Amino acid sequence: MATSMPDDVMKPLKIISDGKLEEVKIYMRSMGQPVKVDETGIVRAVKEVIGEDGEVLYENLSLSILPEGVREALIVLVPRKEGAEGLRFNSKVIDLAKFKGGGVLYVNLVSTNIGIKIGEQKALVKPGGMEFINPLDQNEKGVMPVAFYYEVPKEKEWKLMTSSKMALYESRREICIFFYNANIENVDFRGIPFLTPRS
């Protein structure tokens, strides 16, 4: 999935993995189709470039490497500023075995600390870090207050992003990703709910 898809990137996105070129529809609030990964663990998003001799070449837009032993992962693409040197996207690999149903995996893709309060539980998610929170305490479902904060280091204070109530279910897990949104020039977040796999 991607936090956003820039206008200068062709859709669907071309992906090279396991020695094959595939076209994958990329979504903002759900996962795209799975792609098979070989033992190298390398997944590349690419664009076609025509070489001087007319040959079709592939320029990397993103380069992700799944750690050894990861069997199922979600790759999150975060666009870099248009015109920036290097890859078009930064990427984050999330091992889907790292958390179970009924809770939320919070992923921080910004350069400041993120504060989470859900029910009575609190968590600090450092830049580049992940924290799993499951406040259900073996209940099948529940509705709990949730609030997100981000730290402003220069001002040494925390600012509230949002507060609301959240429905949690043992049968559903969710990933919540914090990222920099160039449109609002501030920290933003996006949730991705999906069903818990059967044991």
N, C-alpha and C positions, 0 to 999 in steps of 0.2 A: 504494500500500500504506500501512498505518498501523502504528505501533509498538504501538498498542493501540486498541481501540474502546470508548469510554465507554458505560455503560448508558443514559445519557440521550440518546444519538444513535440515530435510527431506522436500521434496516438493511433492505435495502441502502441505500447512501448515494445521495442525489439529487445529480447533477452537472449543472451548466449550462455548456456549451461549444459554440462554433460556433452559437450561437443555439438550441440544442436542450436539452431536459431529458431526462436519462437516469438510470436506476437502475443503480448499479454495486456489485457485491459487492466488499467491501474485505477483503483478507487480510493476515495478519501476517507470513507467511514466503514469499509469492509475489506476483506482480503480478496485479491485477484486469484486466478486459477493457479494451482500448484505447478511448480516446475521441478523436474528431477535434477539432482545434483550429484556429480561424480565424487570420487575419493579426494579430489583436490579441494572440494568445498567452495570453488570459485563460481560466482554468479555475476555476470556483467550486463548492464543495460547499455545499449549501443545505438549509434545512428550511422546510417550509410553515408560513405564519402566516396566519390569517384576519383580514383587516382589519375595521374598524368597519362598513363597508358590505357585509360578507360576501365581499368579493373575496379570492381566494387570492394572497398575496404570498410572496416568497422571501427569507428572511434568510440572510446569508452565514455559513457555519460556517468556511470557509477560502477564501482568495483567492491563487491562484498565477498567476504570469506567466512564460511561457516566453520566454527571450531570443530575439532575432531570429536566424534561421539554424538554430535547433535543430529537427531533423526528428523525433527520437524521444526522449522523455524519460520518466523515472520521477518521479512526485510522491510524496513521503513526507509523510504527515500525522502530526503529533505532538500529542496532546491537551494542552491547557492545563488548569490546575486548574479544577475545577468552580466556577462562580461568579465567575471572573476576568472583568474587563471586556474587551470586544472580541471577537475571533473565538474560536471553540471550539477550533480547531486552529492551530498554527504549521505551516508547510509548507516543504519543501525541494525544489527542482527539480534533478534530476540528468540531465545530458546523457549519454545512453547511448553516444554516439559518442566519449566521452572515454577509454574504455579498451577493451582487446581481451581475447581469451580467454586462459585460463591463469593469470590473476592475480585480485587482489582490489582493489576500490575501497573504501577506508575513509572513512566519512563521519562527522564529529564534530558532533553536534547538542546537545552540552552546553557548559557555560560554563568547562570546565577542559581542559587539554591531555591528549591521549591518546597513549600510547606503544605502538608496535607492534614486535614482533620476530618475523620469520618467516624460517626458515632462518638465514642469516647477515646478512640485511638488517634494518635498523632504520629506523623513520620516526617523526616527531613530527607529529601531526595537531592543529592549533590549533582553537579553538572556531569552528564554522561552516565549517571547512575540509574539504578532501578530499585524499587521497593514494592514488595507484595503486601497487601493488607486484606485480611479476611475477617471482618468484624462479626460474622454471623454466629460464631461460637456454637457450631453444630446445629443451629436452627436451619430450617429449609429455606426460609425467606425472611426479609425484614425491610423496613423503610427507615432510613437513617439520615440525619443532617450531614452535609458534606461541605467543606470549604477549602478553597485553594488560595495560596499566598505565594508571592514571589519576593525575594529579597533584593533591595536596592543597596548594594555594598557602599557606594559613595555617601549615601544618606544614612547608612546604618539603620535601616528600618524595613519593615515588611509591609507590602501592599496587598490588599485583598483583591483577588481576581474575580471570584464568584462564590456565592453560597446558595445552597438549595437543598432539596431532599432527594435521596437516591434510593431506588428500589433494588435490592440485592436478592439473588436467587441462587440456591445451591447448584441448580442445573445450568447456570450461565456464568461464564467468566468474562472479564473485560480487561482490555488494555487501554490506558489513558496516557496519551503522549503529549508532552509539553514541548513547544517549538517556537521559534521566532517567526512571527507573521509580518512580512514586509508590508502588507497592505495596511495594517494598523500600526506598524512600527512598534510592536510590543510583543510580550509573551502571550501565546495563545495555547489552546489545548484541543485535543480531538479524541473522542472515545471510540473504541472498536469492540462491540459486544459479539460474542459467539458462544455456541453451546459447549458444554463440558463433554469431553469424550467419555464413553462408557468404560468402566474399569475392566 
